[in-house]
Amino acid sequence: MPSRADHIARAEENEAFAKSLDQAKPLYVDWGITVLFYSALHYVDAYLAIKPLHPPNHDARDTAIQNNGSLSPIYKDYRRLKDQSRAARYEIPNFDRSQFSAMNQRFENIKTLVLSKMG
């Protein structure tokens, strides 16, 4: 199982990659949102790894976030980011800079809360 440090490293790499993409191109924004979601996932998994809990799939992770008092405040942000990531991959929405900005704010909410809980 990946360690907390492994998850944090991957989250940081994904975040940097997502924010490096050209937001003037809808395809890049779509993928930027998807990569932000996976960065958020790794921040959550870093927190859960210290419990130790390693969700085997998205449904188990969603349940862990929703039912964990420390993580439940980010559940709506996490689900919206996850849903927009899915839309970007399968529905060809051609998101623009404003959608990336909105999803980045949700991502920052997740990142800030998780990092504050890990001290």
Biopython code that builds the backbone (N, CA, C, O; Angstrom):
import numpy as np
from Bio.PDB.StructureBuilder import StructureBuilder

atoms = [
    (1, "MET", "N", (0.835, -1.194, 0.000)),
    (1, "MET", "CA", (0.000, 0.000, 0.000)),
    (1, "MET", "C", (0.875, 1.251, 0.000)),
    (1, "MET", "O", (1.895, 1.296, 0.688)),
    (2, "PRO", "N", (0.483, 2.258, -0.762)),
    (2, "PRO", "CA", (1.246, 3.503, -0.731)),
    (2, "PRO", "C", (1.182, 4.163, 0.645)),
    (2, "PRO", "O", (0.176, 4.069, 1.348)),
    (3, "SER", "N", (2.255, 4.818, 1.007)),
    (3, "SER", "CA", (2.317, 5.521, 2.286)),
    (3, "SER", "C", (1.715, 6.917, 2.152)),
    (3, "SER", "O", (1.390, 7.380, 1.059)),
    (4, "ARG", "N", (1.581, 7.562, 3.293)),
    (4, "ARG", "CA", (1.120, 8.954, 3.286)),
    (4, "ARG", "C", (2.025, 9.800, 2.417)),
    (4, "ARG", "O", (1.540, 10.599, 1.615)),
    (5, "ALA", "N", (3.336, 9.640, 2.561)),
    (5, "ALA", "CA", (4.300, 10.418, 1.773)),
    (5, "ALA", "C", (4.160, 10.138, 0.274)),
    (5, "ALA", "O", (4.283, 11.051, -0.543)),
    (6, "ASP", "N", (3.906, 8.890, -0.083)),
    (6, "ASP", "CA", (3.700, 8.546, -1.499)),
    (6, "ASP", "C", (2.484, 9.277, -2.061)),
    (6, "ASP", "O", (2.533, 9.831, -3.159)),
    (7, "HIS", "N", (1.402, 9.273, -1.298)),
    (7, "HIS", "CA", (0.180, 9.952, -1.751)),
    (7, "HIS", "C", (0.397, 11.463, -1.868)),
    (7, "HIS", "O", (-0.054, 12.076, -2.835)),
    (8, "ILE", "N", (1.074, 12.058, -0.907)),
    (8, "ILE", "CA", (1.332, 13.499, -0.956)),
    (8, "ILE", "C", (2.186, 13.842, -2.173)),
    (8, "ILE", "O", (1.905, 14.812, -2.877)),
    (9, "ALA", "N", (3.212, 13.059, -2.419)),
    (9, "ALA", "CA", (4.079, 13.314, -3.574)),
    (9, "ALA", "C", (3.280, 13.242, -4.877)),
    (9, "ALA", "O", (3.441, 14.096, -5.749)),
    (10, "ARG", "N", (2.427, 12.235, -5.012)),
    (10, "ARG", "CA", (1.634, 12.115, -6.239)),
    (10, "ARG", "C", (0.620, 13.240, -6.343)),
    (10, "ARG", "O", (0.379, 13.757, -7.434)),
    (11, "ALA", "N", (0.023, 13.624, -5.226)),
    (11, "ALA", "CA", (-0.931, 14.742, -5.229)),
    (11, "ALA", "C", (-0.253, 16.019, -5.706)),
    (11, "ALA", "O", (-0.814, 16.751, -6.521)),
    (12, "GLU", "N", (0.936, 16.289, -5.210)),
    (12, "GLU", "CA", (1.671, 17.496, -5.601)),
    (12, "GLU", "C", (2.048, 17.461, -7.079)),
    (12, "GLU", "O", (1.951, 18.476, -7.770)),
    (13, "GLU", "N", (2.475, 16.304, -7.561)),
    (13, "GLU", "CA", (2.821, 16.171, -8.981)),
    (13, "GLU", "C", (1.597, 16.396, -9.862)),
    (13, "GLU", "O", (1.672, 17.110, -10.862)),
    (14, "ASN", "N", (0.476, 15.791, -9.496)),
    (14, "ASN", "CA", (-0.754, 15.970, -10.269)),
    (14, "ASN", "C", (-1.213, 17.421, -10.264)),
    (14, "ASN", "O", (-1.624, 17.955, -11.294)),
    (15, "GLU", "N", (-1.140, 18.054, -9.097)),
    (15, "GLU", "CA", (-1.557, 19.453, -9.002)),
    (15, "GLU", "C", (-0.699, 20.335, -9.909)),
    (15, "GLU", "O", (-1.231, 21.164, -10.648)),
    (16, "ALA", "N", (0.598, 20.167, -9.860)),
    (16, "ALA", "CA", (1.494, 20.967, -10.696)),
    (16, "ALA", "C", (1.207, 20.740, -12.181)),
    (16, "ALA", "O", (1.203, 21.685, -12.970)),
    (17, "PHE", "N", (0.970, 19.497, -12.549)),
    (17, "PHE", "CA", (0.671, 19.186, -13.946)),
    (17, "PHE", "C", (-0.641, 19.839, -14.373)),
    (17, "PHE", "O", (-0.705, 20.461, -15.433)),
    (18, "ALA", "N", (-1.682, 19.702, -13.561)),
    (18, "ALA", "CA", (-2.988, 20.278, -13.898)),
    (18, "ALA", "C", (-2.886, 21.781, -14.109)),
    (18, "ALA", "O", (-3.475, 22.331, -15.040)),
    (19, "LYS", "N", (-2.135, 22.435, -13.240)),
    (19, "LYS", "CA", (-2.050, 23.893, -13.314)),
    (19, "LYS", "C", (-1.093, 24.372, -14.401)),
    (19, "LYS", "O", (-1.044, 25.564, -14.703)),
    (20, "SER", "N", (-0.334, 23.451, -14.988)),
    (20, "SER", "CA", (0.584, 23.824, -16.066)),
    (20, "SER", "C", (-0.093, 23.781, -17.439)),
    (20, "SER", "O", (0.459, 24.290, -18.415)),
    (21, "LEU", "N", (-1.267, 23.185, -17.522)),
    (21, "LEU", "CA", (-1.939, 23.034, -18.811)),
    (21, "LEU", "C", (-2.503, 24.372, -19.295)),
    (21, "LEU", "O", (-2.924, 25.206, -18.493)),
    (22, "ASP", "N", (-2.506, 24.563, -20.595)),
    (22, "ASP", "CA", (-2.988, 25.786, -21.233)),
    (22, "ASP", "C", (-4.508, 25.870, -21.105)),
    (22, "ASP", "O", (-5.234, 25.122, -21.760)),
    (23, "GLN", "N", (-4.980, 26.776, -20.266)),
    (23, "GLN", "CA", (-6.415, 26.898, -20.015)),
    (23, "GLN", "C", (-7.179, 27.560, -21.149)),
    (23, "GLN", "O", (-8.400, 27.704, -21.073)),
    (24, "ALA", "N", (-6.485, 27.960, -22.187)),
    (24, "ALA", "CA", (-7.166, 28.522, -23.358)),
    (24, "ALA", "C", (-7.695, 27.411, -24.267)),
    (24, "ALA", "O", (-8.469, 27.679, -25.186)),
    (25, "LYS", "N", (-7.288, 26.186, -24.017)),
    (25, "LYS", "CA", (-7.697, 25.060, -24.856)),
    (25, "LYS", "C", (-8.665, 24.173, -24.073)),
    (25, "LYS", "O", (-8.291, 23.609, -23.044)),
    (26, "PRO", "N", (-9.907, 24.044, -24.551)),
    (26, "PRO", "CA", (-10.902, 23.254, -23.811)),
    (26, "PRO", "C", (-10.446, 21.834, -23.477)),
    (26, "PRO", "O", (-10.712, 21.358, -22.374)),
    (27, "LEU", "N", (-9.775, 21.152, -24.384)),
    (27, "LEU", "CA", (-9.315, 19.794, -24.097)),
    (27, "LEU", "C", (-8.362, 19.787, -22.906)),
    (27, "LEU", "O", (-8.418, 18.888, -22.067)),
    (28, "TYR", "N", (-7.507, 20.769, -22.835)),
    (28, "TYR", "CA", (-6.552, 20.843, -21.728)),
    (28, "TYR", "C", (-7.258, 21.157, -20.416)),
    (28, "TYR", "O", (-6.874, 20.653, -19.361)),
    (29, "VAL", "N", (-8.293, 21.991, -20.485)),
    (29, "VAL", "CA", (-9.072, 22.289, -19.273)),
    (29, "VAL", "C", (-9.779, 21.026, -18.791)),
    (29, "VAL", "O", (-9.790, 20.727, -17.596)),
    (30, "ASP", "N", (-10.371, 20.287, -19.731)),
    (30, "ASP", "CA", (-11.031, 19.033, -19.355)),
    (30, "ASP", "C", (-10.058, 18.116, -18.611)),
    (30, "ASP", "O", (-10.391, 17.567, -17.561)),
    (31, "TRP", "N", (-8.859, 17.957, -19.164)),
    (31, "TRP", "CA", (-7.868, 17.094, -18.522)),
    (31, "TRP", "C", (-7.324, 17.723, -17.246)),
    (31, "TRP", "O", (-6.987, 17.006, -16.303)),
    (32, "GLY", "N", (-7.233, 19.041, -17.200)),
    (32, "GLY", "CA", (-6.797, 19.714, -15.974)),
    (32, "GLY", "C", (-7.738, 19.428, -14.821)),
    (32, "GLY", "O", (-7.294, 19.185, -13.699)),
    (33, "ILE", "N", (-9.037, 19.457, -15.090)),
    (33, "ILE", "CA", (-10.030, 19.151, -14.061)),
    (33, "ILE", "C", (-9.899, 17.701, -13.618)),
    (33, "ILE", "O", (-9.982, 17.401, -12.427)),
    (34, "THR", "N", (-9.696, 16.817, -14.564)),
    (34, "THR", "CA", (-9.523, 15.399, -14.232)),
    (34, "THR", "C", (-8.296, 15.188, -13.351)),
    (34, "THR", "O", (-8.353, 14.446, -12.370)),
    (35, "VAL", "N", (-7.200, 15.831, -13.695)),
    (35, "VAL", "CA", (-5.972, 15.667, -12.911)),
    (35, "VAL", "C", (-6.115, 16.312, -11.538)),
    (35, "VAL", "O", (-5.572, 15.796, -10.562)),
    (36, "LEU", "N", (-6.843, 17.442, -11.439)),
    (36, "LEU", "CA", (-7.118, 18.024, -10.117)),
    (36, "LEU", "C", (-7.890, 17.038, -9.247)),
    (36, "LEU", "O", (-7.623, 16.917, -8.051)),
    (37, "PHE", "N", (-8.845, 16.334, -9.849)),
    (37, "PHE", "CA", (-9.584, 15.343, -9.076)),
    (37, "PHE", "C", (-8.639, 14.273, -8.527)),
    (37, "PHE", "O", (-8.731, 13.900, -7.358)),
    (38, "TYR", "N", (-7.741, 13.788, -9.365)),
    (38, "TYR", "CA", (-6.837, 12.743, -8.887)),
    (38, "TYR", "C", (-5.841, 13.278, -7.861)),
    (38, "TYR", "O", (-5.381, 12.534, -6.995)),
    (39, "SER", "N", (-5.514, 14.538, -7.952)),
    (39, "SER", "CA", (-4.690, 15.137, -6.904)),
    (39, "SER", "C", (-5.471, 15.154, -5.587)),
    (39, "SER", "O", (-4.935, 14.790, -4.541)),
    (40, "ALA", "N", (-6.734, 15.575, -5.642)),
    (40, "ALA", "CA", (-7.577, 15.585, -4.441)),
    (40, "ALA", "C", (-7.708, 14.177, -3.866)),
    (40, "ALA", "O", (-7.641, 13.990, -2.651)),
    (41, "LEU", "N", (-7.895, 13.192, -4.737)),
    (41, "LEU", "CA", (-7.999, 11.805, -4.302)),
    (41, "LEU", "C", (-6.752, 11.401, -3.512)),
    (41, "LEU", "O", (-6.860, 10.758, -2.468)),
    (42, "HIS", "N", (-5.590, 11.771, -4.002)),
    (42, "HIS", "CA", (-4.356, 11.393, -3.297)),
    (42, "HIS", "C", (-4.191, 12.146, -1.975)),
    (42, "HIS", "O", (-3.639, 11.595, -1.023)),
    (43, "TYR", "N", (-4.656, 13.384, -1.902)),
    (43, "TYR", "CA", (-4.631, 14.072, -0.606)),
    (43, "TYR", "C", (-5.533, 13.338, 0.389)),
    (43, "TYR", "O", (-5.150, 13.127, 1.540)),
    (44, "VAL", "N", (-6.714, 12.956, -0.049)),
    (44, "VAL", "CA", (-7.628, 12.212, 0.823)),
    (44, "VAL", "C", (-7.000, 10.882, 1.225)),
    (44, "VAL", "O", (-7.036, 10.505, 2.396)),
    (45, "ASP", "N", (-6.428, 10.175, 0.263)),
    (45, "ASP", "CA", (-5.810, 8.883, 0.579)),
    (45, "ASP", "C", (-4.613, 9.041, 1.514)),
    (45, "ASP", "O", (-4.336, 8.150, 2.317)),
    (46, "ALA", "N", (-3.913, 10.143, 1.421)),
    (46, "ALA", "CA", (-2.798, 10.397, 2.356)),
    (46, "ALA", "C", (-3.336, 10.493, 3.777)),
    (46, "ALA", "O", (-2.749, 9.936, 4.705)),
    (47, "TYR", "N", (-4.450, 11.197, 3.949)),
    (47, "TYR", "CA", (-5.060, 11.301, 5.277)),
    (47, "TYR", "C", (-5.549, 9.931, 5.754)),
    (47, "TYR", "O", (-5.299, 9.538, 6.894)),
    (48, "LEU", "N", (-6.233, 9.222, 4.890)),
    (48, "LEU", "CA", (-6.780, 7.921, 5.274)),
    (48, "LEU", "C", (-5.677, 6.904, 5.572)),
    (48, "LEU", "O", (-5.864, 6.011, 6.398)),
    (49, "ALA", "N", (-4.537, 7.035, 4.908)),
    (49, "ALA", "CA", (-3.434, 6.087, 5.101)),
    (49, "ALA", "C", (-2.914, 6.092, 6.532)),
    (49, "ALA", "O", (-2.376, 5.090, 7.002)),
    (50, "ILE", "N", (-3.071, 7.216, 7.224)),
    (50, "ILE", "CA", (-2.577, 7.268, 8.601)),
    (50, "ILE", "C", (-3.584, 6.673, 9.593)),
    (50, "ILE", "O", (-3.307, 6.615, 10.791)),
    (51, "LYS", "N", (-4.746, 6.232, 9.105)),
    (51, "LYS", "CA", (-5.786, 5.687, 9.984)),
    (51, "LYS", "C", (-5.580, 4.233, 10.416)),
    (51, "LYS", "O", (-6.028, 3.994, 11.537)),
    (52, "PRO", "N", (-5.033, 3.264, 9.813)),
    (52, "PRO", "CA", (-4.737, 3.126, 8.384)),
    (52, "PRO", "C", (-5.954, 2.586, 7.633)),
    (52, "PRO", "O", (-6.519, 1.553, 7.993)),
    (53, "LEU", "N", (-6.332, 3.291, 6.610)),
    (53, "LEU", "CA", (-7.454, 2.896, 5.761)),
    (53, "LEU", "C", (-7.026, 3.127, 4.318)),
    (53, "LEU", "O", (-6.555, 4.208, 3.965)),
    (54, "HIS", "N", (-7.191, 2.119, 3.502)),
    (54, "HIS", "CA", (-6.809, 2.203, 2.092)),
    (54, "HIS", "C", (-8.015, 1.785, 1.251)),
    (54, "HIS", "O", (-8.176, 0.603, 0.947)),
    (55, "PRO", "N", (-8.869, 2.753, 0.869)),
    (55, "PRO", "CA", (-10.075, 2.406, 0.114)),
    (55, "PRO", "C", (-9.718, 1.686, -1.191)),
    (55, "PRO", "O", (-8.841, 2.133, -1.931)),
    (56, "PRO", "N", (-10.395, 0.580, -1.465)),
    (56, "PRO", "CA", (-10.077, -0.190, -2.661)),
    (56, "PRO", "C", (-10.696, 0.362, -3.942)),
    (56, "PRO", "O", (-10.333, -0.057, -5.042)),
    (57, "ASN", "N", (-11.639, 1.310, -3.799)),
    (57, "ASN", "CA", (-12.307, 1.859, -4.988)),
    (57, "ASN", "C", (-12.942, 3.216, -4.659)),
    (57, "ASN", "O", (-12.925, 3.669, -3.515)),
    (58, "HIS", "N", (-13.495, 3.841, -5.685)),
    (58, "HIS", "CA", (-14.082, 5.179, -5.503)),
    (58, "HIS", "C", (-15.265, 5.160, -4.531)),
    (58, "HIS", "O", (-15.397, 6.065, -3.706)),
    (59, "ASP", "N", (-16.117, 4.151, -4.619)),
    (59, "ASP", "CA", (-17.282, 4.103, -3.725)),
    (59, "ASP", "C", (-16.865, 4.027, -2.261)),
    (59, "ASP", "O", (-17.433, 4.711, -1.410)),
    (60, "ALA", "N", (-15.876, 3.197, -1.977)),
    (60, "ALA", "CA", (-15.395, 3.075, -0.590)),
    (60, "ALA", "C", (-14.775, 4.390, -0.117)),
    (60, "ALA", "O", (-14.945, 4.783, 1.037)),
    (61, "ARG", "N", (-14.065, 5.058, -1.005)),
    (61, "ARG", "CA", (-13.455, 6.346, -0.653)),
    (61, "ARG", "C", (-14.545, 7.385, -0.397)),
    (61, "ARG", "O", (-14.472, 8.136, 0.575)),
    (62, "ASP", "N", (-15.557, 7.431, -1.268)),
    (62, "ASP", "CA", (-16.668, 8.370, -1.079)),
    (62, "ASP", "C", (-17.321, 8.161, 0.292)),
    (62, "ASP", "O", (-17.601, 9.123, 1.008)),
    (63, "THR", "N", (-17.554, 6.921, 0.640)),
    (63, "THR", "CA", (-18.163, 6.587, 1.933)),
    (63, "THR", "C", (-17.259, 7.011, 3.078)),
    (63, "THR", "O", (-17.728, 7.552, 4.079)),
    (64, "ALA", "N", (-15.963, 6.764, 2.931)),
    (64, "ALA", "CA", (-15.015, 7.149, 3.986)),
    (64, "ALA", "C", (-15.017, 8.659, 4.198)),
    (64, "ALA", "O", (-14.966, 9.128, 5.335)),
    (65, "ILE", "N", (-15.075, 9.419, 3.110)),
    (65, "ILE", "CA", (-15.095, 10.882, 3.223)),
    (65, "ILE", "C", (-16.389, 11.333, 3.886)),
    (65, "ILE", "O", (-16.376, 12.152, 4.805)),
    (66, "GLN", "N", (-17.481, 10.801, 3.420)),
    (66, "GLN", "CA", (-18.788, 11.221, 3.931)),
    (66, "GLN", "C", (-18.975, 10.872, 5.401)),
    (66, "GLN", "O", (-19.606, 11.624, 6.143)),
    (67, "ASN", "N", (-18.431, 9.739, 5.825)),
    (67, "ASN", "CA", (-18.664, 9.266, 7.190)),
    (67, "ASN", "C", (-17.583, 9.642, 8.189)),
    (67, "ASN", "O", (-17.751, 9.420, 9.388)),
    (68, "ASN", "N", (-16.486, 10.203, 7.722)),
    (68, "ASN", "CA", (-15.407, 10.599, 8.623)),
    (68, "ASN", "C", (-15.634, 12.045, 9.028)),
    (68, "ASN", "O", (-15.623, 12.936, 8.178)),
    (69, "GLY", "N", (-15.839, 12.286, 10.314)),
    (69, "GLY", "CA", (-16.128, 13.641, 10.791)),
    (69, "GLY", "C", (-15.084, 14.669, 10.401)),
    (69, "GLY", "O", (-15.405, 15.844, 10.219)),
    (70, "SER", "N", (-13.839, 14.239, 10.272)),
    (70, "SER", "CA", (-12.772, 15.165, 9.881)),
    (70, "SER", "C", (-12.832, 15.517, 8.402)),
    (70, "SER", "O", (-12.439, 16.615, 8.006)),
    (71, "LEU", "N", (-13.324, 14.589, 7.583)),
    (71, "LEU", "CA", (-13.348, 14.811, 6.134)),
    (71, "LEU", "C", (-14.722, 15.209, 5.593)),
    (71, "LEU", "O", (-14.815, 15.756, 4.494)),
    (72, "SER", "N", (-15.769, 14.946, 6.338)),
    (72, "SER", "CA", (-17.118, 15.199, 5.821)),
    (72, "SER", "C", (-17.352, 16.637, 5.342)),
    (72, "SER", "O", (-18.167, 16.829, 4.440)),
    (73, "PRO", "N", (-16.677, 17.664, 5.898)),
    (73, "PRO", "CA", (-16.894, 19.013, 5.371)),
    (73, "PRO", "C", (-16.480, 19.198, 3.905)),
    (73, "PRO", "O", (-16.935, 20.137, 3.252)),
    (74, "ILE", "N", (-15.629, 18.318, 3.386)),
    (74, "ILE", "CA", (-15.201, 18.455, 1.987)),
    (74, "ILE", "C", (-15.963, 17.525, 1.046)),
    (74, "ILE", "O", (-15.679, 17.485, -0.151)),
    (75, "TYR", "N", (-16.922, 16.782, 1.579)),
    (75, "TYR", "CA", (-17.609, 15.789, 0.761)),
    (75, "TYR", "C", (-18.237, 16.413, -0.486)),
    (75, "TYR", "O", (-18.071, 15.877, -1.582)),
    (76, "LYS", "N", (-18.945, 17.519, -0.348)),
    (76, "LYS", "CA", (-19.607, 18.131, -1.513)),
    (76, "LYS", "C", (-18.592, 18.616, -2.540)),
    (76, "LYS", "O", (-18.793, 18.447, -3.742)),
    (77, "ASP", "N", (-17.504, 19.218, -2.071)),
    (77, "ASP", "CA", (-16.462, 19.662, -3.007)),
    (77, "ASP", "C", (-15.837, 18.469, -3.727)),
    (77, "ASP", "O", (-15.610, 18.510, -4.936)),
    (78, "TYR", "N", (-15.562, 17.409, -2.972)),
    (78, "TYR", "CA", (-14.945, 16.219, -3.555)),
    (78, "TYR", "C", (-15.874, 15.590, -4.597)),
    (78, "TYR", "O", (-15.437, 15.248, -5.696)),
    (79, "ARG", "N", (-17.148, 15.442, -4.250)),
    (79, "ARG", "CA", (-18.105, 14.826, -5.185)),
    (79, "ARG", "C", (-18.289, 15.672, -6.437)),
    (79, "ARG", "O", (-18.392, 15.130, -7.537)),
    (80, "ARG", "N", (-18.330, 16.992, -6.287)),
    (80, "ARG", "CA", (-18.496, 17.852, -7.471)),
    (80, "ARG", "C", (-17.270, 17.749, -8.369)),
    (80, "ARG", "O", (-17.400, 17.667, -9.591)),
    (81, "LEU", "N", (-16.095, 17.754, -7.782)),
    (81, "LEU", "CA", (-14.867, 17.614, -8.555)),
    (81, "LEU", "C", (-14.828, 16.243, -9.237)),
    (81, "LEU", "O", (-14.441, 16.139, -10.401)),
    (82, "LYS", "N", (-15.220, 15.213, -8.528)),
    (82, "LYS", "CA", (-15.272, 13.869, -9.116)),
    (82, "LYS", "C", (-16.268, 13.831, -10.275)),
    (82, "LYS", "O", (-15.963, 13.283, -11.335)),
    (83, "ASP", "N", (-17.439, 14.400, -10.085)),
    (83, "ASP", "CA", (-18.465, 14.395, -11.126)),
    (83, "ASP", "C", (-18.021, 15.181, -12.360)),
    (83, "ASP", "O", (-18.270, 14.756, -13.489)),
    (84, "GLN", "N", (-17.370, 16.314, -12.151)),
    (84, "GLN", "CA", (-16.896, 17.104, -13.284)),
    (84, "GLN", "C", (-15.749, 16.392, -14.002)),
    (84, "GLN", "O", (-15.612, 16.500, -15.220)),
    (85, "SER", "N", (-14.933, 15.670, -13.246)),
    (85, "SER", "CA", (-13.872, 14.874, -13.852)),
    (85, "SER", "C", (-14.479, 13.798, -14.751)),
    (85, "SER", "O", (-14.018, 13.578, -15.871)),
    (86, "ARG", "N", (-15.496, 13.145, -14.258)),
    (86, "ARG", "CA", (-16.175, 12.113, -15.062)),
    (86, "ARG", "C", (-16.784, 12.742, -16.310)),
    (86, "ARG", "O", (-16.665, 12.194, -17.406)),
    (87, "ALA", "N", (-17.427, 13.875, -16.147)),
    (87, "ALA", "CA", (-18.010, 14.559, -17.305)),
    (87, "ALA", "C", (-16.929, 14.915, -18.326)),
    (87, "ALA", "O", (-17.134, 14.764, -19.531)),
    (88, "ALA", "N", (-15.793, 15.382, -17.846)),
    (88, "ALA", "CA", (-14.700, 15.747, -18.747)),
    (88, "ALA", "C", (-14.207, 14.546, -19.543)),
    (88, "ALA", "O", (-13.832, 14.679, -20.708)),
    (89, "ARG", "N", (-14.209, 13.396, -18.926)),
    (89, "ARG", "CA", (-13.698, 12.192, -19.591)),
    (89, "ARG", "C", (-14.708, 11.570, -20.544)),
    (89, "ARG", "O", (-14.315, 11.020, -21.572)),
    (90, "TYR", "N", (-15.991, 11.639, -20.233)),
    (90, "TYR", "CA", (-16.963, 10.866, -21.000)),
    (90, "TYR", "C", (-18.000, 11.687, -21.767)),
    (90, "TYR", "O", (-18.601, 11.180, -22.714)),
    (91, "GLU", "N", (-18.221, 12.937, -21.378)),
    (91, "GLU", "CA", (-19.304, 13.712, -21.983)),
    (91, "GLU", "C", (-18.825, 14.788, -22.949)),
    (91, "GLU", "O", (-19.648, 15.454, -23.577)),
    (92, "ILE", "N", (-17.544, 14.970, -23.081)),
    (92, "ILE", "CA", (-16.934, 15.957, -23.977)),
    (92, "ILE", "C", (-17.560, 17.349, -23.780)),
    (92, "ILE", "O", (-18.107, 17.915, -24.727)),
    (93, "PRO", "N", (-17.484, 17.896, -22.576)),
    (93, "PRO", "CA", (-18.127, 19.178, -22.309)),
    (93, "PRO", "C", (-17.346, 20.391, -22.822)),
    (93, "PRO", "O", (-17.908, 21.478, -22.953)),
    (94, "ASN", "N", (-16.051, 20.210, -23.113)),
    (94, "ASN", "CA", (-15.205, 21.340, -23.505)),
    (94, "ASN", "C", (-15.308, 22.479, -22.496)),
    (94, "ASN", "O", (-15.697, 23.598, -22.832)),
    (95, "PHE", "N", (-14.952, 22.172, -21.265)),
    (95, "PHE", "CA", (-14.951, 23.171, -20.213)),
    (95, "PHE", "C", (-14.022, 24.323, -20.579)),
    (95, "PHE", "O", (-13.113, 24.168, -21.394)),
    (96, "ASP", "N", (-14.262, 25.470, -19.970)),
    (96, "ASP", "CA", (-13.391, 26.615, -20.222)),
    (96, "ASP", "C", (-12.701, 27.035, -18.923)),
    (96, "ASP", "O", (-12.842, 26.393, -17.882)),
    (97, "ARG", "N", (-11.966, 28.109, -19.020)),
    (97, "ARG", "CA", (-11.167, 28.631, -17.912)),
    (97, "ARG", "C", (-11.993, 28.841, -16.637)),
    (97, "ARG", "O", (-11.492, 28.613, -15.535)),
    (98, "SER", "N", (-13.250, 29.272, -16.777)),
    (98, "SER", "CA", (-14.077, 29.539, -15.592)),
    (98, "SER", "C", (-14.429, 28.245, -14.854)),
    (98, "SER", "O", (-14.478, 28.233, -13.624)),
    (99, "GLN", "N", (-14.675, 27.158, -15.590)),
    (99, "GLN", "CA", (-14.943, 25.885, -14.935)),
    (99, "GLN", "C", (-13.689, 25.366, -14.238)),
    (99, "GLN", "O", (-13.768, 24.802, -13.147)),
    (100, "PHE", "N", (-12.523, 25.560, -14.875)),
    (100, "PHE", "CA", (-11.284, 25.147, -14.222)),
    (100, "PHE", "C", (-11.101, 25.926, -12.928)),
    (100, "PHE", "O", (-10.727, 25.353, -11.904)),
    (101, "SER", "N", (-11.360, 27.215, -12.968)),
    (101, "SER", "CA", (-11.216, 28.055, -11.784)),
    (101, "SER", "C", (-12.148, 27.587, -10.663)),
    (101, "SER", "O", (-11.745, 27.514, -9.502)),
    (102, "ALA", "N", (-13.390, 27.272, -11.017)),
    (102, "ALA", "CA", (-14.351, 26.805, -10.021)),
    (102, "ALA", "C", (-13.919, 25.467, -9.423)),
    (102, "ALA", "O", (-14.013, 25.263, -8.212)),
    (103, "MET", "N", (-13.449, 24.561, -10.273)),
    (103, "MET", "CA", (-13.002, 23.256, -9.772)),
    (103, "MET", "C", (-11.698, 23.387, -8.995)),
    (103, "MET", "O", (-11.461, 22.631, -8.053)),
    (104, "ASN", "N", (-10.859, 24.331, -9.375)),
    (104, "ASN", "CA", (-9.630, 24.565, -8.625)),
    (104, "ASN", "C", (-9.950, 25.070, -7.217)),
    (104, "ASN", "O", (-9.258, 24.719, -6.261)),
    (105, "GLN", "N", (-10.989, 25.888, -7.085)),
    (105, "GLN", "CA", (-11.378, 26.356, -5.749)),
    (105, "GLN", "C", (-11.847, 25.192, -4.888)),
    (105, "GLN", "O", (-11.513, 25.114, -3.705)),
    (106, "ARG", "N", (-12.616, 24.293, -5.475)),
    (106, "ARG", "CA", (-13.052, 23.105, -4.729)),
    (106, "ARG", "C", (-11.838, 22.252, -4.344)),
    (106, "ARG", "O", (-11.751, 21.748, -3.224)),
    (107, "PHE", "N", (-10.909, 22.100, -5.287)),
    (107, "PHE", "CA", (-9.679, 21.360, -5.010)),
    (107, "PHE", "C", (-8.922, 21.999, -3.841)),
    (107, "PHE", "O", (-8.479, 21.296, -2.933)),
    (108, "GLU", "N", (-8.773, 23.315, -3.862)),
    (108, "GLU", "CA", (-8.035, 24.009, -2.798)),
    (108, "GLU", "C", (-8.723, 23.821, -1.446)),
    (108, "GLU", "O", (-8.052, 23.695, -0.421)),
    (109, "ASN", "N", (-10.062, 23.801, -1.439)),
    (109, "ASN", "CA", (-10.794, 23.536, -0.191)),
    (109, "ASN", "C", (-10.429, 22.159, 0.354)),
    (109, "ASN", "O", (-10.188, 21.999, 1.551)),
    (110, "ILE", "N", (-10.390, 21.177, -0.527)),
    (110, "ILE", "CA", (-10.054, 19.805, -0.132)),
    (110, "ILE", "C", (-8.620, 19.742, 0.385)),
    (110, "ILE", "O", (-8.363, 19.223, 1.472)),
    (111, "LYS", "N", (-7.710, 20.264, -0.388)),
    (111, "LYS", "CA", (-6.287, 20.240, -0.026)),
    (111, "LYS", "C", (-6.043, 20.933, 1.326)),
    (111, "LYS", "O", (-5.337, 20.404, 2.184)),
    (112, "THR", "N", (-6.628, 22.105, 1.496)),
    (112, "THR", "CA", (-6.426, 22.871, 2.728)),
    (112, "THR", "C", (-6.939, 22.099, 3.946)),
    (112, "THR", "O", (-6.249, 22.007, 4.961)),
    (113, "LEU", "N", (-8.138, 21.551, 3.843)),
    (113, "LEU", "CA", (-8.689, 20.819, 4.986)),
    (113, "LEU", "C", (-7.852, 19.576, 5.291)),
    (113, "LEU", "O", (-7.499, 19.333, 6.445)),
    (114, "VAL", "N", (-7.534, 18.795, 4.264)),
    (114, "VAL", "CA", (-6.780, 17.564, 4.499)),
    (114, "VAL", "C", (-5.422, 17.855, 5.121)),
    (114, "VAL", "O", (-5.027, 17.201, 6.086)),
    (115, "LEU", "N", (-4.706, 18.831, 4.576)),
    (115, "LEU", "CA", (-3.390, 19.145, 5.121)),
    (115, "LEU", "C", (-3.480, 19.662, 6.552)),
    (115, "LEU", "O", (-2.601, 19.388, 7.368)),
    (116, "SER", "N", (-4.533, 20.405, 6.856)),
    (116, "SER", "CA", (-4.693, 20.902, 8.238)),
    (116, "SER", "C", (-4.959, 19.757, 9.216)),
    (116, "SER", "O", (-4.581, 19.849, 10.384)),
    (117, "LYS", "N", (-5.594, 18.696, 8.764)),
    (117, "LYS", "CA", (-5.893, 17.544, 9.616)),
    (117, "LYS", "C", (-4.675, 16.651, 9.833)),
    (117, "LYS", "O", (-4.606, 15.901, 10.807)),
    (118, "MET", "N", (-3.718, 16.742, 8.913)),
    (118, "MET", "CA", (-2.525, 15.904, 9.034)),
    (118, "MET", "C", (-1.420, 16.602, 9.821)),
    (118, "MET", "O", (-0.439, 15.980, 10.229)),
    (119, "GLY", "N", (-1.600, 17.924, 10.028)),
    (119, "GLY", "CA", (-0.659, 18.689, 10.836)),
    (119, "GLY", "C", (0.685, 18.695, 10.266)),
    (119, "GLY", "O", (1.594, 19.300, 10.835)),
]
sb = StructureBuilder()
sb.init_structure("model")
sb.init_model(0)
sb.init_chain("A")
sb.init_seg("    ")
for serial, (resi, resn, name, xyz) in enumerate(atoms, 1):
    if name == "N":
        sb.init_residue(resn, " ", resi, " ")
    sb.init_atom(name, np.array(xyz, "f"), 0.0, 1.0, " ", f" {name:<3s}", serial, name[0])
structure = sb.get_structure()
